[in-house]
Amino acid sequence: MKRILVVGAGLSATSLIDYLLSKSEEHDWNVVVGDYDFNLAEQKINNHPRGIALHFDVFDVEQRNDAIREADIVVSMLPARMHVLLAEDCVIQGVNMITASYVSDEILALDEKAKEKGVLLLNEIGLDPGIDHLSAKKIIDNIHSKGGEINLFKSFCGGLVAPEYDDNPWNYKFTWNPRNVVLAGQGTAQFIRNNLYKYIPYNTLFKRVDNIEVLNEGKFEAYANRDSLSYRESYNLNEIPTMLRGTLRRPGFSKAWDVFVQLGMTDDSFELSNVSTMTCREFINSFLEYDIVQSVESKVQDYLSLDKEVMDKLIWLGLFENKKIGLDRGTPAQVLQHILESKWSLKADDKDMIVMQHLFEYTLGGKDHKLKSSLVLRGKDQTNTAMSMTVGLPVAIAAELILTDKINMSGVKIPIDKEIYLPVLEKLKEFGIDFVEEEVTD
């Protein structure tokens, strides 16, 4: 009997845990779900005879090592900064580990030791990063195998509310960690376009968007991710003239979100002094010039030259209301998040949607070609969301393939090898996670 240790039982772990439990009888597995919140871990195993709930404190060195020692594989769904605590112990004890997070410098530093111990540390196998790697690398390798040369690669992904449940002027609701949404884009976005390196600082990021259409889902806009350059080597696209990765929103979102960026309301570097007594109106006014004659609405509109569409979005959020914020303390970003959560949370019957699209331009046989590869997936309910499925299922499938000796690798890896991406993509089709490929003609 093999033992799987899943650490972290949050929203994105639901589909992962369900998949592993559904395969546990077939493969003779026990699935141990550890979380600091024992009740949450119990809830996720749902009395399954092969499931074991565990109160788990990742900072408890003795408990951490005991749990890893008993496991045949570890799946970490913890915040990214905590993965290294598990990874270091996994390498020492010779246990494979999987995460859905970007490879950190601390994880990468374990590569040689992991290879020496024959341990696989597989990262970036969630949604984005994850399914984007799987699907893009399959097409890239196929084009290269035919002798083609790729001249352009753009990849976009977004977690959104399904249009049937889109009932607000922002055309957006939180479908994953709200804090990550509020802090998204900070830093400088880097990409390459027509052999020119481009750098977009945070204060102009949401002013420069690409516009695309995805299947029958209508129009979207995309702002650039922080780093579009590092994957050139991973994807074997070192000489590509144009490469851009971005995040999808509905048209008009970025223009309105830029208001918060320009005013400083997404700043997470300091705490406000008087949050406990502050109203929403006072919050936004605190970032504007002192003027007791002009209304707060007029100051915002004049300062940023806002049109009616953007102002309507801000008004809908309740930012100009004399309503107490309801927090005792917080940074500007935390206060903004709190206000947004009261308006952007999914309702009980709402469903989310994942949208992803890759765009390729390549030369093959002396001819120029364009290819779109698109994915749209709607969630089933509040538990089995599209986000949970697309983050958790690739992780779970990879764990199954490793435990059944279908993947035999060591070191720090991301899913860019055929040994990983082909079987994972094939199994994802069973859950409706399948790409539509279209040749594009001008």
Secondary structure, DSSP 8 states (H G I E B T S, - for coil): -EEEEEE--SGGGHHHHHHHHHTHHHHTEEEEEEESSHHHHHHHHTT-TTEEEEE--TT-HHHHHHHHHT-SEEEE-S-GGGHHHHHHHHHHHT-EEEESS---HHHHTTHHHHHHHT-EEE---BBTTBHHHHHHHHHHHHHHHTT-EEEEEEEEEEEEE-GGG--STT-----S-HHHHHHTT-SEEEEEETTEEEEEEHHHHTTSEEEEE-TTS-EEEEEE-SBSSTHHHHTT-TT-SEEEEEEEE-TTHHHHHHHHHHHTTT--SS--S-GGG-BHHHHHHTTS---SSS-HHHHHHHHHT--HHHHHHHHHTTTTS--B---SS--HHHHHHHHHHHHHS--TT--EEEEEEEEEEEEETTEEEEEEEEEEEE-SSSSS-HHHHHHHHHHHHHHHHHHTTS----EEE-S-SHHHHHHHHHHHGGGT---EEEE---
